[in-house]
Amino acid sequence: MAALMQAGASPRGEDFIEEIGRLKTQFDVFRFMKGLTEVYRCRAFMIVNLPPITSFDLQSNSVINNWPAELLSIYDQEGLLQTSPVLQRMRRTTLPFVYDVAATPNREESKSQFVVALFERFRMTRFVYLPTHDVSGLRGAVSLASDREPFTPEEIKDLYYIAIHVFDRLAEIRSMDVRVVDALTDREIDCLNWTAAGKTSAEIAEILSLSEHTVNHYLNRATKKLDTVNRTQAVAKALRVGLIK
């Protein structure tokens, strides 16, 4: 992707597939999507699971995104998800579509004016939505937000192809993370927790009434199971997947 950006070449969907296959973590996906957003001259992206009818906020359904935190907060505080014309359309179709905040009638007039002003403030007025799903059938979408000129049919076709691969790869990564969590023992998790708290092996040994050798053994096993190269990386990954807090 970096080469494409430096060369100023027109992106094509197939240009990104090999790179997507090499992504190993959710943060890798985040960086990839951030780069893709820049390549297509957009301002933000979001990968989201299709919210259930009972859901009232966008943030809990977003998998990863780089929307401005203030925008997300206001969006949910105002309860805009329940009346979202985008969400209504996503429930009716699996085809990609473009949504123009100002040009598309939505909601009651007062709320519509508020939404237009809100998204204009963050220069996110034109969206492309790319519905997709994972192997389990979980539906979702990849979206790009911009204030650029309309997306061309060729761009939408390429982005749709990319979105299918990104959503599938992200599902694989999340599945691997779940398996890792299941594989670690309670003692390994305890040692990771205390390491995250800044304790040395000797201090952890005293806290858990273990030998320092045993603590090191648990930490080494946890590091291997998490597919990381050292304790620091193991703790970082354990935090990311919610294994420790």
Biotite code that builds the C-alpha atoms (Angstrom):
import biotite.structure as struc

atoms = struc.array([
    struc.Atom([0.000, 0.000, 0.000], chain_id="A", res_id=1, res_name="MET", atom_name="CA", element="C"),
    struc.Atom([2.833, 2.388, 0.811], chain_id="A", res_id=2, res_name="ALA", atom_name="CA", element="C"),
    struc.Atom([4.232, 1.917, -2.680], chain_id="A", res_id=3, res_name="ALA", atom_name="CA", element="C"),
    struc.Atom([0.868, 2.754, -4.207], chain_id="A", res_id=4, res_name="LEU", atom_name="CA", element="C"),
    struc.Atom([0.575, 5.906, -2.131], chain_id="A", res_id=5, res_name="MET", atom_name="CA", element="C"),
    struc.Atom([4.102, 7.047, -3.003], chain_id="A", res_id=6, res_name="GLN", atom_name="CA", element="C"),
    struc.Atom([3.641, 6.332, -6.695], chain_id="A", res_id=7, res_name="ALA", atom_name="CA", element="C"),
    struc.Atom([0.260, 8.051, -6.790], chain_id="A", res_id=8, res_name="GLY", atom_name="CA", element="C"),
    struc.Atom([-1.071, 5.085, -8.779], chain_id="A", res_id=9, res_name="ALA", atom_name="CA", element="C"),
    struc.Atom([-4.781, 4.427, -9.141], chain_id="A", res_id=10, res_name="SER", atom_name="CA", element="C"),
    struc.Atom([-5.644, 1.648, -6.672], chain_id="A", res_id=11, res_name="PRO", atom_name="CA", element="C"),
    struc.Atom([-7.216, -1.628, -7.793], chain_id="A", res_id=12, res_name="ARG", atom_name="CA", element="C"),
    struc.Atom([-8.918, -4.156, -5.537], chain_id="A", res_id=13, res_name="GLY", atom_name="CA", element="C"),
    struc.Atom([-6.535, -6.983, -6.380], chain_id="A", res_id=14, res_name="GLU", atom_name="CA", element="C"),
    struc.Atom([-3.552, -4.821, -5.411], chain_id="A", res_id=15, res_name="ASP", atom_name="CA", element="C"),
    struc.Atom([-4.458, -5.253, -1.727], chain_id="A", res_id=16, res_name="PHE", atom_name="CA", element="C"),
    struc.Atom([-5.465, -8.910, -1.376], chain_id="A", res_id=17, res_name="ILE", atom_name="CA", element="C"),
    struc.Atom([-2.017, -10.339, -0.693], chain_id="A", res_id=18, res_name="GLU", atom_name="CA", element="C"),
    struc.Atom([-1.400, -7.652, 1.926], chain_id="A", res_id=19, res_name="GLU", atom_name="CA", element="C"),
    struc.Atom([-4.724, -8.412, 3.636], chain_id="A", res_id=20, res_name="ILE", atom_name="CA", element="C"),
    struc.Atom([-3.767, -12.082, 3.887], chain_id="A", res_id=21, res_name="GLY", atom_name="CA", element="C"),
    struc.Atom([-0.627, -11.142, 5.830], chain_id="A", res_id=22, res_name="ARG", atom_name="CA", element="C"),
    struc.Atom([-2.488, -9.166, 8.517], chain_id="A", res_id=23, res_name="LEU", atom_name="CA", element="C"),
    struc.Atom([-2.051, -10.900, 11.882], chain_id="A", res_id=24, res_name="LYS", atom_name="CA", element="C"),
    struc.Atom([-3.712, -8.666, 14.490], chain_id="A", res_id=25, res_name="THR", atom_name="CA", element="C"),
    struc.Atom([-6.658, -6.296, 14.770], chain_id="A", res_id=26, res_name="GLN", atom_name="CA", element="C"),
    struc.Atom([-4.149, -3.458, 14.967], chain_id="A", res_id=27, res_name="PHE", atom_name="CA", element="C"),
    struc.Atom([-2.705, -4.621, 11.624], chain_id="A", res_id=28, res_name="ASP", atom_name="CA", element="C"),
    struc.Atom([-6.218, -4.386, 10.183], chain_id="A", res_id=29, res_name="VAL", atom_name="CA", element="C"),
    struc.Atom([-6.609, -0.930, 11.709], chain_id="A", res_id=30, res_name="PHE", atom_name="CA", element="C"),
    struc.Atom([-3.393, 0.281, 10.069], chain_id="A", res_id=31, res_name="ARG", atom_name="CA", element="C"),
    struc.Atom([-4.365, -1.279, 6.748], chain_id="A", res_id=32, res_name="PHE", atom_name="CA", element="C"),
    struc.Atom([-7.782, 0.400, 6.799], chain_id="A", res_id=33, res_name="MET", atom_name="CA", element="C"),
    struc.Atom([-6.245, 3.731, 7.767], chain_id="A", res_id=34, res_name="LYS", atom_name="CA", element="C"),
    struc.Atom([-3.925, 3.466, 4.752], chain_id="A", res_id=35, res_name="GLY", atom_name="CA", element="C"),
    struc.Atom([-6.790, 2.415, 2.480], chain_id="A", res_id=36, res_name="LEU", atom_name="CA", element="C"),
    struc.Atom([-8.769, 5.437, 3.649], chain_id="A", res_id=37, res_name="THR", atom_name="CA", element="C"),
    struc.Atom([-5.910, 7.703, 2.600], chain_id="A", res_id=38, res_name="GLU", atom_name="CA", element="C"),
    struc.Atom([-5.448, 5.965, -0.769], chain_id="A", res_id=39, res_name="VAL", atom_name="CA", element="C"),
    struc.Atom([-9.104, 6.619, -1.623], chain_id="A", res_id=40, res_name="TYR", atom_name="CA", element="C"),
    struc.Atom([-8.891, 10.199, -0.318], chain_id="A", res_id=41, res_name="ARG", atom_name="CA", element="C"),
    struc.Atom([-11.372, 9.595, 2.490], chain_id="A", res_id=42, res_name="CYS", atom_name="CA", element="C"),
    struc.Atom([-11.389, 10.844, 6.060], chain_id="A", res_id=43, res_name="ARG", atom_name="CA", element="C"),
    struc.Atom([-12.425, 7.863, 8.187], chain_id="A", res_id=44, res_name="ALA", atom_name="CA", element="C"),
    struc.Atom([-13.424, 4.210, 8.121], chain_id="A", res_id=45, res_name="PHE", atom_name="CA", element="C"),
    struc.Atom([-15.549, 1.860, 10.173], chain_id="A", res_id=46, res_name="MET", atom_name="CA", element="C"),
    struc.Atom([-15.939, -1.912, 10.256], chain_id="A", res_id=47, res_name="ILE", atom_name="CA", element="C"),
    struc.Atom([-19.201, -2.742, 11.967], chain_id="A", res_id=48, res_name="VAL", atom_name="CA", element="C"),
    struc.Atom([-21.363, -5.743, 12.763], chain_id="A", res_id=49, res_name="ASN", atom_name="CA", element="C"),
    struc.Atom([-24.966, -5.341, 11.651], chain_id="A", res_id=50, res_name="LEU", atom_name="CA", element="C"),
    struc.Atom([-26.637, -4.024, 14.828], chain_id="A", res_id=51, res_name="PRO", atom_name="CA", element="C"),
    struc.Atom([-29.586, -6.046, 16.148], chain_id="A", res_id=52, res_name="PRO", atom_name="CA", element="C"),
    struc.Atom([-32.984, -4.347, 16.258], chain_id="A", res_id=53, res_name="ILE", atom_name="CA", element="C"),
    struc.Atom([-32.650, -3.970, 20.039], chain_id="A", res_id=54, res_name="THR", atom_name="CA", element="C"),
    struc.Atom([-29.323, -2.111, 19.805], chain_id="A", res_id=55, res_name="SER", atom_name="CA", element="C"),
    struc.Atom([-29.275, 1.608, 20.603], chain_id="A", res_id=56, res_name="PHE", atom_name="CA", element="C"),
    struc.Atom([-25.649, 2.619, 20.147], chain_id="A", res_id=57, res_name="ASP", atom_name="CA", element="C"),
    struc.Atom([-23.141, 2.445, 17.325], chain_id="A", res_id=58, res_name="LEU", atom_name="CA", element="C"),
    struc.Atom([-19.985, 2.115, 19.412], chain_id="A", res_id=59, res_name="GLN", atom_name="CA", element="C"),
    struc.Atom([-20.877, -1.306, 20.821], chain_id="A", res_id=60, res_name="SER", atom_name="CA", element="C"),
    struc.Atom([-21.393, -2.657, 17.289], chain_id="A", res_id=61, res_name="ASN", atom_name="CA", element="C"),
    struc.Atom([-18.244, -1.160, 15.787], chain_id="A", res_id=62, res_name="SER", atom_name="CA", element="C"),
    struc.Atom([-15.396, -3.651, 15.485], chain_id="A", res_id=63, res_name="VAL", atom_name="CA", element="C"),
    struc.Atom([-12.713, -1.123, 14.569], chain_id="A", res_id=64, res_name="ILE", atom_name="CA", element="C"),
    struc.Atom([-12.904, 2.456, 13.346], chain_id="A", res_id=65, res_name="ASN", atom_name="CA", element="C"),
    struc.Atom([-11.097, 5.780, 13.337], chain_id="A", res_id=66, res_name="ASN", atom_name="CA", element="C"),
    struc.Atom([-14.119, 8.046, 13.551], chain_id="A", res_id=67, res_name="TRP", atom_name="CA", element="C"),
    struc.Atom([-13.521, 11.100, 15.765], chain_id="A", res_id=68, res_name="PRO", atom_name="CA", element="C"),
    struc.Atom([-14.336, 10.142, 19.355], chain_id="A", res_id=69, res_name="ALA", atom_name="CA", element="C"),
    struc.Atom([-16.482, 13.255, 19.786], chain_id="A", res_id=70, res_name="GLU", atom_name="CA", element="C"),
    struc.Atom([-18.580, 12.382, 16.743], chain_id="A", res_id=71, res_name="LEU", atom_name="CA", element="C"),
    struc.Atom([-19.199, 8.846, 17.976], chain_id="A", res_id=72, res_name="LEU", atom_name="CA", element="C"),
    struc.Atom([-20.112, 10.106, 21.421], chain_id="A", res_id=73, res_name="SER", atom_name="CA", element="C"),
    struc.Atom([-22.623, 12.655, 20.105], chain_id="A", res_id=74, res_name="ILE", atom_name="CA", element="C"),
    struc.Atom([-24.062, 10.103, 17.671], chain_id="A", res_id=75, res_name="TYR", atom_name="CA", element="C"),
    struc.Atom([-24.869, 7.702, 20.493], chain_id="A", res_id=76, res_name="ASP", atom_name="CA", element="C"),
    struc.Atom([-25.953, 10.368, 22.984], chain_id="A", res_id=77, res_name="GLN", atom_name="CA", element="C"),
    struc.Atom([-28.543, 11.569, 20.460], chain_id="A", res_id=78, res_name="GLU", atom_name="CA", element="C"),
    struc.Atom([-29.737, 8.018, 19.765], chain_id="A", res_id=79, res_name="GLY", atom_name="CA", element="C"),
    struc.Atom([-29.205, 8.365, 16.026], chain_id="A", res_id=80, res_name="LEU", atom_name="CA", element="C"),
    struc.Atom([-28.708, 4.653, 15.341], chain_id="A", res_id=81, res_name="LEU", atom_name="CA", element="C"),
    struc.Atom([-32.350, 3.688, 15.818], chain_id="A", res_id=82, res_name="GLN", atom_name="CA", element="C"),
    struc.Atom([-33.542, 6.079, 13.082], chain_id="A", res_id=83, res_name="THR", atom_name="CA", element="C"),
    struc.Atom([-30.544, 5.631, 10.771], chain_id="A", res_id=84, res_name="SER", atom_name="CA", element="C"),
    struc.Atom([-31.570, 5.293, 7.108], chain_id="A", res_id=85, res_name="PRO", atom_name="CA", element="C"),
    struc.Atom([-28.229, 3.575, 6.516], chain_id="A", res_id=86, res_name="VAL", atom_name="CA", element="C"),
    struc.Atom([-29.061, 0.859, 9.040], chain_id="A", res_id=87, res_name="LEU", atom_name="CA", element="C"),
    struc.Atom([-32.519, 0.419, 7.507], chain_id="A", res_id=88, res_name="GLN", atom_name="CA", element="C"),
    struc.Atom([-30.973, -0.029, 4.074], chain_id="A", res_id=89, res_name="ARG", atom_name="CA", element="C"),
    struc.Atom([-28.337, -2.470, 5.353], chain_id="A", res_id=90, res_name="MET", atom_name="CA", element="C"),
    struc.Atom([-31.168, -4.654, 6.645], chain_id="A", res_id=91, res_name="ARG", atom_name="CA", element="C"),
    struc.Atom([-32.752, -4.686, 3.184], chain_id="A", res_id=92, res_name="ARG", atom_name="CA", element="C"),
    struc.Atom([-29.753, -5.294, 0.935], chain_id="A", res_id=93, res_name="THR", atom_name="CA", element="C"),
    struc.Atom([-26.375, -6.984, 0.693], chain_id="A", res_id=94, res_name="THR", atom_name="CA", element="C"),
    struc.Atom([-25.241, -4.765, -2.180], chain_id="A", res_id=95, res_name="LEU", atom_name="CA", element="C"),
    struc.Atom([-22.849, -1.819, -1.786], chain_id="A", res_id=96, res_name="PRO", atom_name="CA", element="C"),
    struc.Atom([-24.347, 1.663, -1.764], chain_id="A", res_id=97, res_name="PHE", atom_name="CA", element="C"),
    struc.Atom([-23.408, 5.315, -1.394], chain_id="A", res_id=98, res_name="VAL", atom_name="CA", element="C"),
    struc.Atom([-25.015, 7.574, 1.189], chain_id="A", res_id=99, res_name="TYR", atom_name="CA", element="C"),
    struc.Atom([-24.890, 11.357, 0.932], chain_id="A", res_id=100, res_name="ASP", atom_name="CA", element="C"),
    struc.Atom([-25.797, 12.931, 4.273], chain_id="A", res_id=101, res_name="VAL", atom_name="CA", element="C"),
    struc.Atom([-27.154, 16.161, 2.808], chain_id="A", res_id=102, res_name="ALA", atom_name="CA", element="C"),
    struc.Atom([-28.850, 14.794, -0.318], chain_id="A", res_id=103, res_name="ALA", atom_name="CA", element="C"),
    struc.Atom([-30.625, 11.785, 1.156], chain_id="A", res_id=104, res_name="THR", atom_name="CA", element="C"),
    struc.Atom([-33.875, 12.535, 3.042], chain_id="A", res_id=105, res_name="PRO", atom_name="CA", element="C"),
    struc.Atom([-33.748, 11.026, 6.510], chain_id="A", res_id=106, res_name="ASN", atom_name="CA", element="C"),
    struc.Atom([-35.461, 11.260, 9.875], chain_id="A", res_id=107, res_name="ARG", atom_name="CA", element="C"),
    struc.Atom([-37.763, 14.081, 10.908], chain_id="A", res_id=108, res_name="GLU", atom_name="CA", element="C"),
    struc.Atom([-36.772, 17.533, 9.683], chain_id="A", res_id=109, res_name="GLU", atom_name="CA", element="C"),
    struc.Atom([-35.264, 18.890, 12.914], chain_id="A", res_id=110, res_name="SER", atom_name="CA", element="C"),
    struc.Atom([-33.202, 15.765, 13.507], chain_id="A", res_id=111, res_name="LYS", atom_name="CA", element="C"),
    struc.Atom([-32.178, 15.662, 9.853], chain_id="A", res_id=112, res_name="SER", atom_name="CA", element="C"),
    struc.Atom([-30.782, 19.202, 10.057], chain_id="A", res_id=113, res_name="GLN", atom_name="CA", element="C"),
    struc.Atom([-28.879, 18.267, 13.199], chain_id="A", res_id=114, res_name="PHE", atom_name="CA", element="C"),
    struc.Atom([-27.337, 15.203, 11.504], chain_id="A", res_id=115, res_name="VAL", atom_name="CA", element="C"),
    struc.Atom([-26.279, 17.164, 8.427], chain_id="A", res_id=116, res_name="VAL", atom_name="CA", element="C"),
    struc.Atom([-24.645, 19.864, 10.553], chain_id="A", res_id=117, res_name="ALA", atom_name="CA", element="C"),
    struc.Atom([-22.933, 17.249, 12.728], chain_id="A", res_id=118, res_name="LEU", atom_name="CA", element="C"),
    struc.Atom([-21.329, 15.362, 9.849], chain_id="A", res_id=119, res_name="PHE", atom_name="CA", element="C"),
    struc.Atom([-20.471, 18.537, 7.944], chain_id="A", res_id=120, res_name="GLU", atom_name="CA", element="C"),
    struc.Atom([-18.599, 19.703, 11.030], chain_id="A", res_id=121, res_name="ARG", atom_name="CA", element="C"),
    struc.Atom([-16.323, 16.651, 10.772], chain_id="A", res_id=122, res_name="PHE", atom_name="CA", element="C"),
    struc.Atom([-16.183, 16.782, 6.959], chain_id="A", res_id=123, res_name="ARG", atom_name="CA", element="C"),
    struc.Atom([-17.763, 13.332, 6.662], chain_id="A", res_id=124, res_name="MET", atom_name="CA", element="C"),
    struc.Atom([-20.672, 13.930, 4.315], chain_id="A", res_id=125, res_name="THR", atom_name="CA", element="C"),
    struc.Atom([-20.397, 11.174, 1.709], chain_id="A", res_id=126, res_name="ARG", atom_name="CA", element="C"),
    struc.Atom([-20.156, 7.483, 2.617], chain_id="A", res_id=127, res_name="PHE", atom_name="CA", element="C"),
    struc.Atom([-19.711, 4.248, 0.747], chain_id="A", res_id=128, res_name="VAL", atom_name="CA", element="C"),
    struc.Atom([-21.126, 1.207, 2.535], chain_id="A", res_id=129, res_name="TYR", atom_name="CA", element="C"),
    struc.Atom([-19.920, -2.278, 1.614], chain_id="A", res_id=130, res_name="LEU", atom_name="CA", element="C"),
    struc.Atom([-22.071, -4.995, 3.237], chain_id="A", res_id=131, res_name="PRO", atom_name="CA", element="C"),
    struc.Atom([-20.380, -8.325, 3.869], chain_id="A", res_id=132, res_name="THR", atom_name="CA", element="C"),
    struc.Atom([-20.442, -11.349, 6.205], chain_id="A", res_id=133, res_name="HIS", atom_name="CA", element="C"),
    struc.Atom([-18.140, -13.949, 7.743], chain_id="A", res_id=134, res_name="ASP", atom_name="CA", element="C"),
    struc.Atom([-18.211, -17.750, 7.426], chain_id="A", res_id=135, res_name="VAL", atom_name="CA", element="C"),
    struc.Atom([-20.626, -18.055, 10.349], chain_id="A", res_id=136, res_name="SER", atom_name="CA", element="C"),
    struc.Atom([-23.109, -15.826, 8.532], chain_id="A", res_id=137, res_name="GLY", atom_name="CA", element="C"),
    struc.Atom([-22.563, -12.817, 10.805], chain_id="A", res_id=138, res_name="LEU", atom_name="CA", element="C"),
    struc.Atom([-23.475, -9.783, 8.731], chain_id="A", res_id=139, res_name="ARG", atom_name="CA", element="C"),
    struc.Atom([-21.579, -6.531, 8.825], chain_id="A", res_id=140, res_name="GLY", atom_name="CA", element="C"),
    struc.Atom([-20.167, -3.785, 6.657], chain_id="A", res_id=141, res_name="ALA", atom_name="CA", element="C"),
    struc.Atom([-17.053, -1.838, 5.866], chain_id="A", res_id=142, res_name="VAL", atom_name="CA", element="C"),
    struc.Atom([-17.573, 1.880, 5.276], chain_id="A", res_id=143, res_name="SER", atom_name="CA", element="C"),
    struc.Atom([-15.485, 4.842, 4.208], chain_id="A", res_id=144, res_name="LEU", atom_name="CA", element="C"),
    struc.Atom([-16.466, 8.435, 4.985], chain_id="A", res_id=145, res_name="ALA", atom_name="CA", element="C"),
    struc.Atom([-15.344, 11.454, 2.996], chain_id="A", res_id=146, res_name="SER", atom_name="CA", element="C"),
    struc.Atom([-16.079, 14.919, 1.693], chain_id="A", res_id=147, res_name="ASP", atom_name="CA", element="C"),
    struc.Atom([-14.599, 14.101, -1.715], chain_id="A", res_id=148, res_name="ARG", atom_name="CA", element="C"),
    struc.Atom([-16.320, 13.890, -5.114], chain_id="A", res_id=149, res_name="GLU", atom_name="CA", element="C"),
    struc.Atom([-18.714, 10.962, -5.676], chain_id="A", res_id=150, res_name="PRO", atom_name="CA", element="C"),
    struc.Atom([-17.193, 7.483, -5.790], chain_id="A", res_id=151, res_name="PHE", atom_name="CA", element="C"),
    struc.Atom([-16.994, 6.019, -9.282], chain_id="A", res_id=152, res_name="THR", atom_name="CA", element="C"),
    struc.Atom([-18.586, 2.625, -10.083], chain_id="A", res_id=153, res_name="PRO", atom_name="CA", element="C"),
    struc.Atom([-15.073, 1.222, -10.587], chain_id="A", res_id=154, res_name="GLU", atom_name="CA", element="C"),
    struc.Atom([-13.973, 2.437, -7.141], chain_id="A", res_id=155, res_name="GLU", atom_name="CA", element="C"),
    struc.Atom([-17.048, 0.945, -5.496], chain_id="A", res_id=156, res_name="ILE", atom_name="CA", element="C"),
    struc.Atom([-16.453, -2.386, -7.227], chain_id="A", res_id=157, res_name="LYS", atom_name="CA", element="C"),
    struc.Atom([-12.828, -2.481, -6.051], chain_id="A", res_id=158, res_name="ASP", atom_name="CA", element="C"),
    struc.Atom([-13.706, -1.398, -2.522], chain_id="A", res_id=159, res_name="LEU", atom_name="CA", element="C"),
    struc.Atom([-16.408, -4.067, -2.315], chain_id="A", res_id=160, res_name="TYR", atom_name="CA", element="C"),
    struc.Atom([-13.853, -6.720, -3.274], chain_id="A", res_id=161, res_name="TYR", atom_name="CA", element="C"),
    struc.Atom([-11.424, -5.395, -0.654], chain_id="A", res_id=162, res_name="ILE", atom_name="CA", element="C"),
    struc.Atom([-14.143, -5.226, 2.024], chain_id="A", res_id=163, res_name="ALA", atom_name="CA", element="C"),
    struc.Atom([-15.057, -8.908, 1.586], chain_id="A", res_id=164, res_name="ILE", atom_name="CA", element="C"),
    struc.Atom([-11.445, -9.923, 2.182], chain_id="A", res_id=165, res_name="HIS", atom_name="CA", element="C"),
    struc.Atom([-10.913, -7.513, 5.098], chain_id="A", res_id=166, res_name="VAL", atom_name="CA", element="C"),
    struc.Atom([-14.055, -8.623, 6.950], chain_id="A", res_id=167, res_name="PHE", atom_name="CA", element="C"),
    struc.Atom([-13.165, -12.292, 6.441], chain_id="A", res_id=168, res_name="ASP", atom_name="CA", element="C"),
    struc.Atom([-9.575, -11.775, 7.615], chain_id="A", res_id=169, res_name="ARG", atom_name="CA", element="C"),
    struc.Atom([-10.725, -9.833, 10.668], chain_id="A", res_id=170, res_name="LEU", atom_name="CA", element="C"),
    struc.Atom([-13.111, -12.665, 11.561], chain_id="A", res_id=171, res_name="ALA", atom_name="CA", element="C"),
    struc.Atom([-10.203, -15.145, 11.317], chain_id="A", res_id=172, res_name="GLU", atom_name="CA", element="C"),
    struc.Atom([-8.031, -12.974, 13.572], chain_id="A", res_id=173, res_name="ILE", atom_name="CA", element="C"),
    struc.Atom([-10.782, -12.600, 16.166], chain_id="A", res_id=174, res_name="ARG", atom_name="CA", element="C"),
    struc.Atom([-11.403, -16.353, 16.097], chain_id="A", res_id=175, res_name="SER", atom_name="CA", element="C"),
    struc.Atom([-7.697, -17.013, 16.708], chain_id="A", res_id=176, res_name="MET", atom_name="CA", element="C"),
    struc.Atom([-7.750, -14.571, 19.613], chain_id="A", res_id=177, res_name="ASP", atom_name="CA", element="C"),
    struc.Atom([-10.657, -16.469, 21.187], chain_id="A", res_id=178, res_name="VAL", atom_name="CA", element="C"),
    struc.Atom([-8.789, -19.778, 20.846], chain_id="A", res_id=179, res_name="ARG", atom_name="CA", element="C"),
    struc.Atom([-5.724, -18.227, 22.498], chain_id="A", res_id=180, res_name="VAL", atom_name="CA", element="C"),
    struc.Atom([-7.805, -17.053, 25.448], chain_id="A", res_id=181, res_name="VAL", atom_name="CA", element="C"),
    struc.Atom([-9.235, -20.561, 25.870], chain_id="A", res_id=182, res_name="ASP", atom_name="CA", element="C"),
    struc.Atom([-5.759, -22.127, 25.705], chain_id="A", res_id=183, res_name="ALA", atom_name="CA", element="C"),
    struc.Atom([-4.118, -20.197, 28.550], chain_id="A", res_id=184, res_name="LEU", atom_name="CA", element="C"),
    struc.Atom([-4.284, -21.602, 32.074], chain_id="A", res_id=185, res_name="THR", atom_name="CA", element="C"),
    struc.Atom([-5.361, -19.616, 35.134], chain_id="A", res_id=186, res_name="ASP", atom_name="CA", element="C"),
    struc.Atom([-1.785, -19.538, 36.448], chain_id="A", res_id=187, res_name="ARG", atom_name="CA", element="C"),
    struc.Atom([-0.455, -18.219, 33.119], chain_id="A", res_id=188, res_name="GLU", atom_name="CA", element="C"),
    struc.Atom([-3.087, -15.493, 33.180], chain_id="A", res_id=189, res_name="ILE", atom_name="CA", element="C"),
    struc.Atom([-2.230, -14.655, 36.797], chain_id="A", res_id=190, res_name="ASP", atom_name="CA", element="C"),
    struc.Atom([1.436, -14.241, 35.886], chain_id="A", res_id=191, res_name="CYS", atom_name="CA", element="C"),
    struc.Atom([0.549, -12.043, 32.905], chain_id="A", res_id=192, res_name="LEU", atom_name="CA", element="C"),
    struc.Atom([-1.689, -9.893, 35.107], chain_id="A", res_id=193, res_name="ASN", atom_name="CA", element="C"),
    struc.Atom([1.060, -9.306, 37.651], chain_id="A", res_id=194, res_name="TRP", atom_name="CA", element="C"),
    struc.Atom([3.601, -8.662, 34.893], chain_id="A", res_id=195, res_name="THR", atom_name="CA", element="C"),
    struc.Atom([1.244, -6.040, 33.468], chain_id="A", res_id=196, res_name="ALA", atom_name="CA", element="C"),
    struc.Atom([1.151, -4.496, 36.949], chain_id="A", res_id=197, res_name="ALA", atom_name="CA", element="C"),
    struc.Atom([4.939, -4.056, 36.799], chain_id="A", res_id=198, res_name="GLY", atom_name="CA", element="C"),
    struc.Atom([5.966, -6.942, 39.040], chain_id="A", res_id=199, res_name="LYS", atom_name="CA", element="C"),
    struc.Atom([9.179, -8.912, 38.460], chain_id="A", res_id=200, res_name="THR", atom_name="CA", element="C"),
    struc.Atom([9.287, -12.716, 38.355], chain_id="A", res_id=201, res_name="SER", atom_name="CA", element="C"),
    struc.Atom([10.658, -12.772, 41.893], chain_id="A", res_id=202, res_name="ALA", atom_name="CA", element="C"),
    struc.Atom([7.841, -10.536, 43.159], chain_id="A", res_id=203, res_name="GLU", atom_name="CA", element="C"),
    struc.Atom([5.204, -12.603, 41.343], chain_id="A", res_id=204, res_name="ILE", atom_name="CA", element="C"),
    struc.Atom([6.679, -15.776, 42.845], chain_id="A", res_id=205, res_name="ALA", atom_name="CA", element="C"),
    struc.Atom([6.277, -14.345, 46.331], chain_id="A", res_id=206, res_name="GLU", atom_name="CA", element="C"),
    struc.Atom([2.717, -13.139, 45.659], chain_id="A", res_id=207, res_name="ILE", atom_name="CA", element="C"),
    struc.Atom([1.564, -16.478, 44.207], chain_id="A", res_id=208, res_name="LEU", atom_name="CA", element="C"),
    struc.Atom([3.661, -18.681, 46.556], chain_id="A", res_id=209, res_name="SER", atom_name="CA", element="C"),
    struc.Atom([5.549, -20.177, 43.645], chain_id="A", res_id=210, res_name="LEU", atom_name="CA", element="C"),
    struc.Atom([9.223, -20.495, 42.779], chain_id="A", res_id=211, res_name="SER", atom_name="CA", element="C"),
    struc.Atom([10.733, -17.891, 40.458], chain_id="A", res_id=212, res_name="GLU", atom_name="CA", element="C"),
    struc.Atom([11.572, -20.712, 38.030], chain_id="A", res_id=213, res_name="HIS", atom_name="CA", element="C"),
    struc.Atom([7.894, -21.740, 37.901], chain_id="A", res_id=214, res_name="THR", atom_name="CA", element="C"),
    struc.Atom([6.776, -18.171, 37.261], chain_id="A", res_id=215, res_name="VAL", atom_name="CA", element="C"),
    struc.Atom([9.248, -17.875, 34.384], chain_id="A", res_id=216, res_name="ASN", atom_name="CA", element="C"),
    struc.Atom([7.957, -21.178, 33.024], chain_id="A", res_id=217, res_name="HIS", atom_name="CA", element="C"),
    struc.Atom([4.346, -19.931, 33.063], chain_id="A", res_id=218, res_name="TYR", atom_name="CA", element="C"),
    struc.Atom([5.317, -16.651, 31.401], chain_id="A", res_id=219, res_name="LEU", atom_name="CA", element="C"),
    struc.Atom([7.334, -18.404, 28.717], chain_id="A", res_id=220, res_name="ASN", atom_name="CA", element="C"),
    struc.Atom([4.432, -20.723, 27.929], chain_id="A", res_id=221, res_name="ARG", atom_name="CA", element="C"),
    struc.Atom([2.008, -17.793, 27.791], chain_id="A", res_id=222, res_name="ALA", atom_name="CA", element="C"),
    struc.Atom([4.365, -15.936, 25.451], chain_id="A", res_id=223, res_name="THR", atom_name="CA", element="C"),
    struc.Atom([4.464, -18.910, 23.062], chain_id="A", res_id=224, res_name="LYS", atom_name="CA", element="C"),
    struc.Atom([0.707, -19.499, 23.187], chain_id="A", res_id=225, res_name="LYS", atom_name="CA", element="C"),
    struc.Atom([0.091, -15.826, 22.379], chain_id="A", res_id=226, res_name="LEU", atom_name="CA", element="C"),
    struc.Atom([2.489, -16.118, 19.421], chain_id="A", res_id=227, res_name="ASP", atom_name="CA", element="C"),
    struc.Atom([4.652, -13.283, 20.741], chain_id="A", res_id=228, res_name="THR", atom_name="CA", element="C"),
    struc.Atom([8.416, -12.957, 21.168], chain_id="A", res_id=229, res_name="VAL", atom_name="CA", element="C"),
    struc.Atom([8.734, -11.603, 24.710], chain_id="A", res_id=230, res_name="ASN", atom_name="CA", element="C"),
    struc.Atom([6.799, -10.788, 27.866], chain_id="A", res_id=231, res_name="ARG", atom_name="CA", element="C"),
    struc.Atom([6.161, -7.211, 26.865], chain_id="A", res_id=232, res_name="THR", atom_name="CA", element="C"),
    struc.Atom([4.477, -8.286, 23.635], chain_id="A", res_id=233, res_name="GLN", atom_name="CA", element="C"),
    struc.Atom([2.606, -11.053, 25.464], chain_id="A", res_id=234, res_name="ALA", atom_name="CA", element="C"),
    struc.Atom([1.161, -8.569, 27.961], chain_id="A", res_id=235, res_name="VAL", atom_name="CA", element="C"),
    struc.Atom([0.229, -6.159, 25.152], chain_id="A", res_id=236, res_name="ALA", atom_name="CA", element="C"),
    struc.Atom([-1.620, -8.874, 23.245], chain_id="A", res_id=237, res_name="LYS", atom_name="CA", element="C"),
    struc.Atom([-3.300, -10.205, 26.381], chain_id="A", res_id=238, res_name="ALA", atom_name="CA", element="C"),
    struc.Atom([-4.603, -6.696, 27.070], chain_id="A", res_id=239, res_name="LEU", atom_name="CA", element="C"),
    struc.Atom([-5.793, -6.277, 23.478], chain_id="A", res_id=240, res_name="ARG", atom_name="CA", element="C"),
    struc.Atom([-7.816, -9.495, 23.405], chain_id="A", res_id=241, res_name="VAL", atom_name="CA", element="C"),
    struc.Atom([-9.299, -8.850, 26.846], chain_id="A", res_id=242, res_name="GLY", atom_name="CA", element="C"),
    struc.Atom([-7.429, -11.680, 28.557], chain_id="A", res_id=243, res_name="LEU", atom_name="CA", element="C"),
    struc.Atom([-6.187, -9.331, 31.297], chain_id="A", res_id=244, res_name="ILE", atom_name="CA", element="C"),
    struc.Atom([-7.216, -5.815, 32.340], chain_id="A", res_id=245, res_name="LYS", atom_name="CA", element="C"),
])
